[in-house]
Amino acid sequence: MTSFPTRRLRRLRGTPALRRLAAEHHLVPSQLVLPVFVKEGITSSQPIASMPGVSQHPLDAIADVVDEAAAAGIGGIMIFGVPAVRDAVGSGATDPDGILNRAIAVAARAAAGRLTVQADLCLDEFTDHGHCGLLAADGSVDNDATLEVYAEMGVAQARAGADVLGLSGMMDGQVAAVRAGLDAAGFAHVAILAYSAKYASAFYGPFRDAVESTLQGDRRTYQMDPANAREGVEEALVDIAEGADVVMVKPAMPYLDVLARVSDRSNVPVWAYQVSGEYAMIEHAAAAGLIDRERAIGESLLGIRRAGADVILTYWAVEVAHWLRAGKELA
């Protein structure tokens, strides 16, 4: 007599409706955030060659970017500034008339509460040496002197209208410093997103094209060692203790194990950044006919969500939001 399986797990995979019903993890547009690059001195959007489909935008285009993102139903935009002039101390970052702070103000007016306006809080885009902090006399990054500037940046961005500040510099004590600065200036309502487990990664390459990075050398003395996972959890717990409202793991796909560990231990929301290199690999592989573009995008996002991300920063945010609203299967 033929022996048949007693458990037939395929039963719940037979149709799209059954798969939707049995899905353990879901993604909705409000869980997506779009990174946006604003470049000073340009009059039209400029495509970024290493990131097909992504552009640097002029200030005048930001309201339209916000309108498109809000119409798609995504949760927010994260703004990065590309200034025309940089100096050793990144003075454009704290200047109310600097490109990033002006872009925040434009975005906040356009958003009118329809999505969150988030701002990158780091000096790397504003310094002529490309590091995320001020340099000491010996050329090292001066952690504590940088914290004072970060606090000023936080107040400037809050004053411009940012809802969430993305602390991405990986300086020890940055959350406590910015939180204290915000609270003292009357911005206790502004949330802090801590890039807690931010690794020194090769996957940032195309992003450095996007912000026209001037970095010489690397950031391994302050960004995390890719070999370390427990340390990523510790970084997140320290940031939570200092007052972070949200913690982040970046990049996402090479560090899904870290994302899962942080998610298990965190009592605040955990976000992940699907960085430029992750985006570019899929886009270029799909353009070469090597993979199914849409399925690869969906699968990558579901993997990040499954690992524990409550929200994902992704350059596909608006496109994927339209798929989701249309009821499309992601993978």
PEZI-V72966 format. One line per field, one symbol per residue. psi: psi as a letter, one per 30 degrees, with the letter a starting at -180 (. if undefined). Layout:
psi: ???
This chain:
psi: kkklkfkiffeggfleeeeeefkfklklefgkkjkkkkkkflflkjkjefikfklkkleffeeeeeeeeeefglflkjkkkjlfklafghffefkfgleeeeeeeeeeeeehfflkjkkkjlfeffkffglgakklfgflkjeeeeeeeeeeeeeeeeefgkekkjjgfhkkgeeeeeeeeeefgghffklkjkieijljkfffeeefeeghkgkkbagffellkffkeeeeeeeeeeeeffgkfklkkkldefheeeeeeeeffkglkklkjjleeeeeeeeeeeffgfljeeeeeeeeeeeeeefgkekkkkfgeeeeeeeeffgkkf.
